[in-house]
Amino acid sequence: MSQSSHTTSYYAASANDKVQRPSLNQDISSDICVIGAGFTGMSSALHLAEQGFSVTVLEGTRIGFGASGRNGGQIVHSYSRDVDFIEKHYGKNTGQEMGKMAFEGAKVIRRFVKDYSIDCDLKDGGIFAACNPKQMRDLEGKKKLWESHGHRDLELLSATDVQNYIGSDRYTGALLDKSGGHFHPLNLVLGEAAAFEGLGGVIYEDSKVIGIEEGERAVVRTENGSVTANYVVVAGNAYLEGLVPKLQAKAMPCGTQVITTEPLSQAQQDALLPNGQCVEDCNYLLDYYRLSGDGRLIYGGGVTYGAREPDKIEALITPKMLKTFPELEGVRVDFAWTGNFLLTLMRLPQLGRIGSNIYYAQGYSGHGVTCSHLAGKVICDAIQGDAKRFDVFAGLPQYPFPGGQALRIPYTAMGAWYYNLRDKLGI
């Protein structure tokens, strides 16, 4: 079997661990089998290994191959739909319980980094930047909402104040989240994998799962082997490729694009982001950016529905970067890539069970960095017998997209066009 490789991203080029794990070529047994070595899979596996379970992880390509190793690397709290939306649509009790968990994923990340000395350029501080007065009013509401759920490391920035943090005149104000932050995502998930292996866990790469047989002990099959396990965690997200058809109908893969510049001078870095926080704007189709550990600007934005990969990523993203920082005209772009995340109709994560012993988590809808780490913790708790928090997630409705496979992409693109127009008009 030929060995798979990561996409040609900045993260892959600067990964700390380039060792390829072996593929599965035998039939084995394990307490738990985890499918997918991204953030959801590795958070689940590491939490479970810490509790003494024997855990086997099957990865179809490489650790962090999907969104976990390609994303913007930003710690953004809560969910793609915030707690007020959840409370309005699903009840006060559900909203309160989701609110209690909304800021936990970042704590899981920081604990892993601290406990296992993971080298991933972790830096504190994140900014939500408003592009118009309406977005600024929304940020004022977000601050009140998050503070009502106990999250108080927040500061509103006026149009003048924000220029002390972002060297751009695009923004009418911002919300500084001091407990947000950013990091090298591929090095984080690789560090989590190393920590998991240090506890006795085993990871097989190039071991794509081709079937799951339900039963009191489930059997997870690859082309050349199998894992028989008491529990299975399905954590393939946008890269499941139809393995579990009942999950495929509930969510849609979408792509986002990222570029990385050549290393910038210290003067350039100080002019762009003088305090080193990461930034995302408040548009529906948002831009997000930050400085890497070696002084490059990492800039992402845009969405392609249905995980279609654009031909010219640099041509799509560079104009967005130059709109924010026109002084970067002529700066070389060293890396450009795309990666898929999984969008749900209600833009809320989907956690649930198939039978009694197959757990799944997917569909973070652009907020996967923190929520995937939280999902791993609540799945671990559920497998140990404390399913209260897992069942809060599992109780959220999981609707299929209208129109089925054929129409979900155009319907979603039409909706995105509408919200993008509203952003441009500031309404």
Order of alpha helices (4+ residues) and beta strands (2+ residues): alpha-beta-alpha-beta-beta-alpha-alpha-alpha-beta-alpha-beta-alpha-beta-alpha-beta-beta-beta-beta-alpha-beta-alpha-beta-beta-beta-alpha-beta-beta-beta-alpha-alpha-alpha
